[in-house]
Amino acid sequence: MMSKRIARFVKDKSGVTAIEYGLIALLVAVGIIASVTLLGDNVSAMFNTVASSMPD
């Protein structure tokens, strides 16, 4: 009885697909966060430069 359940669990691939999609989403999110963090300071500095060069 228990060996059949274990064999069925090992053969089930639907959980693996969900985990793979989760990992892909995680990698995309980490990439977005990293790029925003790295570019955020540069973009902020650029806006500050433009804002300071505009007349009041």
Legacy VTK file of the C-alpha trace (Angstrom):
# vtk DataFile Version 3.0
C-alpha trace
ASCII
DATASET POLYDATA
POINTS 56 float
0.000 0.000 0.000
2.669 2.523 0.999
4.995 1.523 -1.833
2.223 2.236 -4.372
1.756 5.716 -2.946
5.485 6.394 -3.078
5.708 5.123 -6.655
2.752 7.309 -7.686
4.315 10.327 -5.978
7.639 9.785 -7.769
5.898 9.480 -11.162
3.828 12.652 -10.678
5.445 15.480 -12.662
2.903 18.266 -12.113
4.556 19.452 -8.906
7.915 19.679 -10.642
6.480 21.969 -13.312
4.978 24.280 -10.700
8.303 24.459 -8.881
10.122 25.243 -12.132
7.717 28.083 -12.924
8.138 29.377 -9.398
11.922 29.378 -9.743
11.730 31.162 -13.090
9.459 33.824 -11.594
11.863 34.200 -8.682
14.836 34.687 -11.009
12.948 37.285 -13.042
11.978 39.149 -9.867
15.565 39.100 -8.585
16.789 40.415 -11.944
14.274 43.249 -11.909
15.116 44.186 -8.327
18.849 44.118 -9.067
18.522 46.272 -12.173
16.266 48.800 -10.460
18.676 48.982 -7.538
21.693 49.496 -9.783
20.025 51.973 -12.127
17.942 53.750 -9.513
20.770 55.932 -8.234
21.822 56.927 -11.748
18.282 57.817 -12.775
17.750 59.775 -9.569
20.972 61.717 -10.141
19.956 62.448 -13.717
16.559 63.819 -12.632
18.214 65.925 -9.959
20.637 67.357 -12.530
17.805 68.194 -14.917
15.693 69.676 -12.129
18.538 71.851 -10.844
19.330 73.174 -14.320
15.750 74.368 -14.874
14.951 77.959 -13.971
12.721 78.544 -10.992
LINES 1 57
56 0 1 2 3 4 5 6 7 8 9 10 11 12 13 14 15 16 17 18 19 20 21 22 23 24 25 26 27 28 29 30 31 32 33 34 35 36 37 38 39 40 41 42 43 44 45 46 47 48 49 50 51 52 53 54 55
